[in-house]
Amino acid sequence: MDAHVLEAAAALRLIDADLAAARMQMALSLGWHIVIACFGVGMPAITLLAEWRGHRTGDDHYRLLARRWARAMGVLFAVGAVSGTILSFEMGLLWPGLMGTFGEVIGLPFSLEGIAFFIEAIFLGIYLYAWDRLPPVKHMLSGIPIVLAGVASAFFVVTANAWMQQPTGFLLRDGRVVAVDPWAAMFNPATPPQTVHMILAAFMVAGFGMASVYAVAMLRGRRDRYHRLGLLLPLTVAAIVTPAQIGVGDWAAHFVADFQPVKLAAMEGVFRTGRGVPLHLGGVVVDGEMRYAVEIPHGLSLLARWDPDAVVQGLDQVPPGDWPPVNVVHWAFQVMVGVGFALLGLAAWLGVAWWRRREPPRSRWFLRAAALSGAAAALALEAGWIVTEVGRQPWIVFGVMRTSDAVNPAPGLVYGFALVSAVYVVLTVATVHVLRRLARDLPVPVAPQERDASGHEVV
């Protein structure tokens, strides 16, 4: 074989390896950061709610919960700032084709997110260090900008990703971007469902995640009021949000059906366009066919179009080179939906028990489910982002720019992926260690009636 052909083939393999490394590095960074960011969105509101309840009822347990959660919030904010900084550098270093071409189109939401980040940082500092230096009402008021800035940060960042799903606000002439309208780009058709879906997911991850810590403690015998409130308050917030999230998820799925039919086909493993398309539960794609799935007749047509005989586009409408990896997208969607409905069942369990007895369920099975709910919510979050991002492939800007055209052409991206992976291992270990130390720092105040027969505190 000609030497030039061999050199070209070797170069292509290196390009493919670097593209895969860039994508895996971005997936690792985004997947790690997004969980921390969810606590930055949902935890301030839950903490402020605990502080408000403490001042309104005079219950010191609420106040201690708020104080402990605030300290953990500070740690997670600092760690999130580190991982967010890594992500911002990766956007330019790994994907210069994207930022070099479309930077002026999507620069606005990133700038606004930076402003929201600084507002959050300033008021978080006030909230943490002025706890005993401000009157209670003023201290609680200082927490409101943290809540608003956290939600705003999530909104602005997700609008940039929504633009990648539905690019608007520019024209392409001879390969050049002209007629840029940053506001139209930010408020693209994907922005409403995607931002609402993400913000509600953040409250679910924060609520279930915080509650799971206290559920584990209660399984170990700590049934005092402090731990009961630590379980019940964030779990109630998450339980209220969960049904709304199911409804928003349906809205987002209809958006995908209307604007990204190829992604929908991958989500459900639909290879041929047809009427009355069934809904697939489980299953795996083998040789271009969905196998071993439980089929609900006409289910997908009904859910996607509100018509059991509606036409659903299959993957046969686009070239195979434009297909996303179907098994990955399909199973990520299955996991997201399955876990979402399991959490809805947990929320219903809590709601029914509270309606009947005005207290949470006493069953150890309920505590076991609550203990798993934090990890389950994070898993559903990650699965949802896999559907969103992998389902868009092979496009980095849907229908406009391919991922392979945006990646940094410089060799050696594999080494960068290895380095960043090591950084995230260190960050994970350090974060867990610091949070565990914080959990043991402050004593738990116990009401007089919460003592055993020997007069010892029940903690």
Secondary structure, 3 states (H helix, E strand, C coil): CCHHHHHHHHHHHHHHHHHHHHHHHHHHHHHHHHHHHHHHHHHHHHHHHHHHHHHHHCCHHHHHHHHHHHHHHHHHHHHHHHHHHHHHHHHHHHCHHHHHHHHHHHHHHHHHHHHHHHHHHHHHHHHHHCCCCCCHHHHHHHHHHHHHHHHHHHHHHHHHHHHHHCCCCCEEECCEEECCCHHHHHCCCCHHHHHHHHHHHHHHHHHHHHHHHHHHHHHCCCCCHHHHHHHHHHHHHHHHHHHHHHHHHHHHHHHHHHHCHHHHHHHHCCCCCEECCCEEEEEEEECCEEEEEEEECCHHHHHHHCCCCCEECCHHHCCHHHCCCHHHHHHHHHHHHHHHHHHHHHHHHHHHHHHHHCCCCCCHHHHHHHHHHHHHHHHHHHHHHHHHHHCCCCEEECCCEEHHHHCCCCCCHHHHHHHHHHHHHHHHHHHHHHHHHHHCCCCCCCCCCCECCCCCECC
